[in-house]
Every structure is written in C-alpha cells, then in structure tokens.
Amino acid sequence: MKKIIYSLLFIGALFCGNACTNLDETVYSELPADGFFTNEESLLKNVGRAYAWLSSSSWSNGYLQHMGVWMNDMVTTDEGIIPYREGGLWWDDGVWIQDHEHSWNEAHDGVWRTYSFVMDGVTRCNQILYQMDEANVEFDGAEKLVAEVKMVRAYLYLKGIDWFRNLPLVTDFTDTELPSQVAPQTLFNFIESEINENVGYLEDAPTAENYGRVTKAAAYTMLAKLYMNADIWVGKAMWSEAAAACDKVMAYGSLKLEDNYFTNFAVHNENSTETIWAIPLEASVTGTFPLHNITLQTLSQQTFNIYNFCWDGACGLEWLWNSYEDGDSRRNSWLEGPQYDKAGNPLMVSPGRQLTYTPFVGPIYDQANPALLDSGVRMCKWEYEDGLSYQAMSNDFPIYRLADIYLLKAEAIMRQNGGKANDAAVELANRVRNRAGATAYTTSTLTLDELLEERARELCWEGHRRQDQVRFGTFSKPWDNKTNTDSYRDIYPIPQRAMTTNANLKQNPGY
C-alpha cells in the first residue's frame, strides 16, 4: 500500500531540481507545463512533489530532513536535549546548546532551516498549482489533486504561523515582486478559508489507496490545531470551534486507537488505525529519519543488530522520565539502565564501566564536566529494525494521531470550563491513559498542568511539544537545563539570510 506514495515521493524528488528555491527568485520550472504535464499520471506525479517536501532528504529542507526542522521542534523544548558530551561530541558550533537554552539569534542555522521549510515549501506548492492550471488537463478527480496541494500549503503555513507569526502570504507563482509579511490574523484567515474551501474535495479518512495523502480527517485536524492555538496566535479564544473540529475527526469510524501504543511506531506501521496522516518513509528511498543515529550510543547497535554507526546525541529529560508511573507502558519509549547486547551480554564502555543510560543528564555545556556518553534516557518507541544498515529508518512518521485529537478535545472542554475537568474531558483523556495502563484520571486529578504532562508522555518526539508549551505558557519558563525566560522567544526570529535578500521583511519583536 505504500508503494504508490513512495513512487510519488521518489519521482517528486527527481522533479524538484532548482525549481524549489526561496521566494526572492522566480524560477518558473525546469518542466514546461505545456510539454510535460499532458495527462493525469504526469500531474499526479507532480503533486507528489508537495508530499516529497515533507520528507525531503536535502540538507537544508524538509521537516524530517537530516538533523533539521524536526530536531528544532524537539530540542527547544522540555522533552529533548543534546548536551555537550565527553570527548567533545555534539558541540556542532553550539547550535544544539543555543536551541535548548533559547539563546538563538537571526543567524542561527536551525532558524533558517525552519523558515526555509515553510517558505520554500510554499513556493513548491505554488509552482505545482501553476503548472496544473497551465496544463489544462481535464479528468475526474482533478479538483481533489488541487485540494491536496492546497492542504499541504495550508499545513506549511500552519507550521509557519506557529514558528514565526509574521510571514509573507504568497499564492501566485508568477508574482515577481519581493513579498512583504502579513499580519498573523490575515495568515490565520487564509489557513482557515483554504481548509474550509477545499476539504469537501478530499476523501474521508486514510485507506490503503490514499495512504500518506491528505484526507478530510487530516484537514479537520489542521483546523483543530488552528483553533486550539487561536488565543495565542491572534488573541481570540476559539475553544468551541476547536472542539467541533475534533468531533468531525472522531466521527470517522475507521479511525480507532490501537490496542498497543507501539503499533503506531513499528517498522511496518502503515496499517495503524490511529494514524490520521503520516509521512511514508522507506530507508532505501526517502532516507530522512535517522533516529537511531541521533539518539543511540554506538554500543547500542549491538542491542538491536544495527549496522549503521550511531552518534550518541539526543536524549530525554529527567523530569519526563520521572513523570511516568511504573505501570505506564509508554515508559518503554525510552532506554534506561544497564544495557546489553542482543545475546544478553553487558555492553562495556570500558573495563569496569557498563553502558548505563541514566535519567540524569547533567550540564548541557561544561567543558570541564561534560555530560557522560550514557547520560540521558534514549528514545526507542519507534521500533529499531533488526539488521538496519541505512542511515535512516523505514518507520512511517505520524504527523497526526487520533490520541492527539482526544487530548485536544479534552483540553478544549477544560478551557471552556475555567480550566477544570468535567466528566466528558476525563472520559476522553482516559481513553489515552487507559490504553497505556496508567491510573485513570478523575475530575480532581485531571488539571491543565497534568494534561500538558500527559501530552508529553503520549506524544513525545512527534513534533508537538513546542506548540503545546507555547499554548500552555511554559515555553518561556525554566526547566532542568534551561534558565532563559525571554517570552519573545515563543516566536522565532526572521532569519538574517531572508532579510538580507528581501528588504521588505521586518524582524520579529525582541530580536
């Protein structure tokens, strides 16, 4: 079932060339619309370029790109950290330290990659829409393809309003003028209208035939995210609208929580009934999700029979590990304690020292007292494939899951109830909680603070935490290894590279 979308991703990557550049250039296409896009098949493959963008293997682009945008969403939060380790590992000119300490500036490479993911991705979508219009090929389902590209563009702007608030709104690929930013409300209205105007053309929910593509369920999830964050993004609470969007997603009966949490993250997880929208990945084709490289100490290769070298980097924070109950199955998302090879033999860092992942991380940067090679629990909820030999994994990456919708609806109910839980909110949160085998909530134990922690346990490293922390007001508060409390850092700066090439751009406040 994944072979169709893999084909689209692969061909889309080949088609990209130099046509996907920043908005300061006008490169109409290396592929003339009137000569190449002459039938439904060629247009479908071109639409695949929009989806390919989400998993691009380019060093500078793609949400799951090699140590890129996904890492920024994780390392800037209280769910992940990459400390400076003994032996000088992971210094990388201090970028990961700056991310976690919130000391980045407009020249930070990660900020540029994040901005590029949005704006270059928008350019690609605009180009595809332009080419489809110019080709003037008529066939049943053409409106659905147009709607899918517009939904990918809406998703990019949804990420963009979260990260930057003030962005150029560009929809015309032939417009040669340097764009200016629009107000967050204008961008918000555009995302909302694009979803509402195009959702009707989409198929209802994920199936074997449309796997990896945008459906109504995914579009309504985007709408729920938009409304959940409206209070922060545009100063207007829209909790009831968010709850209604969640209801629309939950109405699709084919979407169900998996009995086993880890089914969602297996090597072959394309059959998950819980996944609303996923980025299909195949190590030999897409090559863009090197989780094992990023988190595992190299000795752990012997635990999972991984051939590709691991880099001993990202780990979880102590507070998060300690927040799991002993009976919570999601605690198995992390490697903790003494480590052994596949045959059960101790893994030895040196004579007398066994590799032992500890919840305590230590300082994020101290040359005289660096973090140890085995400091910090390591992520393992995505199944590591036995015999993995690629610098990437084949587990599909969930953009949205049904568990997230249940927790969002519970939060929306609580926000409308003065921050307090009622029976409806508790029932929704307990669907997720009970699946993990953790103690059920009551109306007195389910607080907003507790719900934020539950979202961390359920959704760790899936790319939601930064947005959640900003919405709950904790992103600018201190935690284990972070003391910076500048609230303006809830929004990233406009990258210096973008401002240098476009004088119309204005810097975000505080930078």
N, C-alpha and C positions, 0 to 999 in steps of 0.2 A: 504493500500500500504506500510505502514511502518512495518508491522508485519514480513516480510521476513528479513529485515535488523536488526530488534530488536532481532529476533531469532539468527542471526549470532553474534550479539554483546553479547548476553547473554551466548551462548554456547562458544564463543571465550573467554569470561572472565573466564569461568569454566576451559577451557583448559590451561590457562596460567600457573598456578602453579608457580614453581620455574624456569621454562624454560626461562623466560624473565628477565635475570639478567644483570649485567654490563659486559662489554667486557673483563674484566680481568678474567672471569671464562669461562669454557667450559662445559655447561650443554646441551647435545645434545637433550634430550627430555624426558619427562615423558610419551610420547606417541610414541611407536615404529612405524616407518613409514610402516614397512612391515607387521604389525599386525593390525593396526587400520585404516590407510588410504587405503582402499581397493576399494573404489568406488567414483563416482562423488559427491555424497551427503556428504560423510565424508570429502573430500578435500574442498568442498565449505564451510563447517562449519569451517574448519581450516583456510581458507582465512579470515573468519570473524574475526579472532583474530587480523589481521592487522588493520581492521577498529575499532575494540573494543579499540585498543590502543589510538585512538584519543579522546575517551570519557571515559577513564578508571576512575573508582571511587577510585583507590588506592590513598592513601595519598601522595605518592611520585611520581606518574606518571600520564601521560595523559594531553593533552592540556587543557581540561575543568575539570581537577581534582579540588577537593575541595580547594579553595583559592590557586591555584598553578600557572602554567605557564601562563594561560590567564591573571591572575592578574598582573604578571610581565610585560606583554606586554602593559598593560593599565596604571598601577600606575607609571611606569618610565617615562611617557610622560606628555604632557601638556593637556591631555584630562581627567585625573582622578587623584584623591588624596585620601588618607586615613589619615586624621590628628589625632593627639592625642586629644581626646575629654574629656569634663568634666566628672568626675567620673573615669578617668583613662582608658576609653575604647580604645581599639585598640593600646595599647602600643606594645604588642607582641615582646618584646625584641628589639624594634626599627627597625624591618625589613622593614616595610612599609615607615618609615621615610627615611631609607637609600635608598630604591628604588627611591623615588621621589626626594631626594636631590642628587642622583648619588654619594653616598658615600659607595657603597657596596665594598666588597673585595672577595677574592677567597674562604673565609669560609662562605659566605652568603648562607643561605639555599635556597633562591629562585634561585640563580645561579646554585646550584646543581640540583634542580628540573628541570630546563630548559635544562641543559646538559643531564640529565638522560632521559628526554622526547625524545631527539634526539637519543642518542646512544643506550639506552635500546630498543627503538622502532626499530632501525635499526637491532639490534640483533634478535628481534622477527620476522621481515620480512625475514631475512636471514635464520632463522630456518624453517619458513614456506616454503620457496623456496627449501631448502634442503630436507624437508620431501616430498614435491611434486615430486621432482626429484627421490628420493629413492623409493617412492611408485610405480612409473612407471605405473600409471593407465591412459589408453588412452580413451578419449571421446571427442566429438565435443565441442569446447569451452575451452579446457584446456589451450590453449595459452592465451586466454583472462584472465583467472584467474591468470596466471603467470604475465601477464602485469599489472593487477590491483595491485598485491602485490609490483611489482617494482615501480609503480607510487606512492604508499603510502611511500615506501622507499625514492623515489626522493623528495616527499613533505617534509619528515623529514629532509633530507639533505638541502633542500631549506631553511627551518627554521634555520637549524644549521649554514649554511654559513652566514646568516643574523646576527645571535646572536654571533657567535664565530670566524668566518672566517677559523680558523686553526683547523681542526678536523681530526681524523683518518678516512680513507676511507676503510671500511670493507665490503666485499661482500660474503666471503666464511665462512659459519657457522662452518666448520670443522677446520679452521685455529686456532691453539692453541697458536700462538705467540702473545705477547703483541703488540698491534698496535702502530704505530707512526703516527703523523699528516702528512697531505699532504698540499701542497701549495693551497691557495684559487683558483688559476686557474685550478689546477687539479680537485678539487671538482666541480668547475663550469662546466668544460668539461664533467665530469661524469653525472651530473644532466641533462645537455643539451642532451647528447647522449642517456641516458635512456629514456627521454621523446620522442625523435625523433624515436628511435628504437622500441618503444612499443605502441605508440599512435595509430598505424594502427589496432591493435587488439581490441581496445575499441569500445564501442557503441558511437554514435554521441553525444547525449545530454541527460539530465535527463528525465526519463519517470517513470511511476508508477512502472514498473517492476525493474528498476535498481536504484531506489531512494537511495541516500546515498553512492553510489559506484562511482568510478572514471570513467568519460567518456572522449571522445576527447575534449569536451568543457573545462572540468576541467584541462586536461593535457596542452592544449594550454594557459589556464590562468596561469598555473605554468610557462610556457615558457615565457609569457609576463612579469611576475614578475621577472624572472631571468634576462631577457634582460633590463628591466627598471632600475635595480639596478647594472648592469654590471660596469658602470662607477665607482661606489663606491666600489664594491666588488673586481674587478680585474683590474680596471684602464683603461677600454676600453668602450667607449660610444657605445651603440647598440640601439639607439632610433628607427631607421628604422626597425630593426628586432622586436623590441617590438611592434611597430605599426602593423606590419604584423601579429604577433601572436594575437593581439587584433582583427584584421579583421577576422581571422579564427573563433574566438569565436562568433563574431557578425553575422557571416554567417549562424549560426544555427537558422532558423526561429522560432523554438519553444521557444526560449529564448526571452522574452519581459519584459520591465519594467512593474511592477504592477501599476495600476492607483492610488492606495492608498499605500503610503510608508509603512504604518504599517501592511499591509497584510503580509509582509515579516517576521514579528515578532510575529504573532498571536500564540495562544496556538496550534492551528492546522494549521501550516504554510507549511505543506508538499506539498501543491498544488501550491505554488508560482511559477509563470512562470519566475521569475527573478533569482532564486537561481540556481547557476551553480553547486555547490557542498555543501552539508550540512552534519553536524553530527546529525543523528537522535537521539532524546532524548525522554525518557519516564520516568517520575519521579519514578515510581514503579519498573523500570527495570534498567536504567542506573544510576540515582541518582547523576548526576555530574554537574549540573548547578544551584547553589544556589544563583542566582542573587538577589532575594527578601531578603534573609538573609543578603547578603553582603552590600546592599545599603540602605534599608529602615530603618527608625527609628521604633521601635516596635509599636508605636501608629498607624502607617500607616497600620498595619494589619487590623484595623477596617475600613479603606477605601476600601480595596479590599477583605475583608472577608477571610483573610489568617489566618490559624490556627497555622502554624509553626512560632516559635519565630524569630524575625528579629533582626539584630545585630548592625544597625546604624553605618555603616562604610564608604564605598566608595561614593564619590560624584564627580560632575563635577567642573571644574574651572570657575572662574568668567569671564575670557576673552571669553571662549567658549559660555557661555550663552549669553553674550552681543553681540556676533557676529551674532546671528540670527536676521533677520528682523521680525517685528511684524507679517507679513503675511506668514512667513515661517512655514509650518505645522510641520516641523521637530523639532520646538521648543517644541512641545508636547512630545518629547522624554524624557523630564525632568519634575519632580515635582518641582514647585516653588510657594512661597507664603503661606498664611494660609491654613492649612489642616483640612479636615472634614471627619467624618466617612461616611459610606455608606448611612446613612439616612440624611446626611447634617448637623449633629451636629458638633460643633467645637471640635477638638481634643486638650485636655489641658495637657500640660506638668506638670503644677502645677496651683493652683488657680491664676488666673490673667495672665497666660502665655500660649498662644495658640501655638501649634506646627506650626512653620513657616519656611519653607525651604528658605534660603536666598542665592543669588548668591555669596555673600562674605563669604569666608571660614575662614579667619583669619590665625593665625600662624599654621604651621604644627606641631610644638612641642614647647610648652611653658607650663610648669607645673603650673606656677603662673597665666597664662591667656590662658587656653586651648580653643580649638575650641568648640563651643556650640553643643549640641545634634542635633540641626536642622540647623547647618551651612552647606551650600553647597546644590546645586540642586541635586535631586536624579533621577537615571535612571529608566525610565518606558516605553521605546519603545518596549521592549518585554512585551507582554500582561501578566498581572498577572491573573492567573486562579481563578475564584470565588470558594472559598472553598478549596483552596490549603492547603494540610495538610502534604506535604512532605518537607524535607529539600533539595529540588531540584525542577526544573521546567520541563515541558514537551515540551516547545517550541524548535523546532529544531534550531541548531546553524549554520548560514551560514558561511562556510569557504570562499566562493567566491560568489559575486553577479554581475549581469550584469552592475549595476550602476558603480561599481568599474572599469570595463572594459572601459566604456565610458570616465570616468575621466582619466584613464591611457592613452588612445589613444589621448585625448586632450593634455595631458602633453607631450607625445612623439612628437606630432606635434610641440608644442611650443619649446621644447628643440632643435629641428632641425631648428627652425626659430629664433634663437638668444634669446629665452625666450619670444618672443612676440606671441600673439594670432593672428590667421587668421580666416577667416570665417568658415573653417572646424572645428577648435578647439572650436570656440564659439558654433557652432551648436551641437557638442557632449556634451559639458558641460551644455548647456541649456536644453538638454533632461532631465537631472537630476534636474536641477534648476527649470524648469517649472513644473515638477511633484509636487514639494514642494510648488508651488505658490509664489516663491520668484522672485524678479526683474531679468529680463533676462540680461545676460552679453552682452557686445559689445566688439569689438576688443580692445578698450581702457580700459575697466574696468576689463577684464579678464587678470590678471597678474599671474605670477607663485606664488607670495605670496598669492594672492586671491584664486588660485586653491588649495593651501595647506590648507587654511581655509575651503574651500568648502568640501574637503575630510574629514576634521574633523567633519563638520556638517552632512555629509551624512553617514559616516562610523563609527561614534563614538562608542567605546567599542566593535568593531568587531575584534580587534586584528591586525589592520593595521598601527596604528599611529606611533609606534616606528620606523618601517621600513620607513615610509613616512618622519618622521622628520630627520632621518639619511640621507636619499637621498636628502632632501632639505637643509641640513646643519643647522638645528635648534635644533637638539637633545642636542648639547653641549652649547646652548645659555641659558641665564637666562629667567625665566618666573615667574608667580605670587609668588610661594613659593619655588623657586629653584634658587640658585646663582652659583652652581658649573658649571664651563665651561671647564672641562678637556675633550679634544676631544678624548683622548684614550678610554674614556668610551662609545664611539659609539659601541665598541665591549665588550662583557662580558669577564671576566677572565675565564681561565680553572679552574674548582673547585679544591680546595685543596684535597678533597677526591679522585678525579680521579688521581691526580698527585701522591698522596701517594701510590696508588696501582699500578701505571704504570709509571715507571721511564723514559719511552720513551717520555712522554709528555713534551712539553715545554710551559712555561707560555706566554700569550699574552703580548705585549709591554705595559709598564706603570704600571703593577701590580707587 
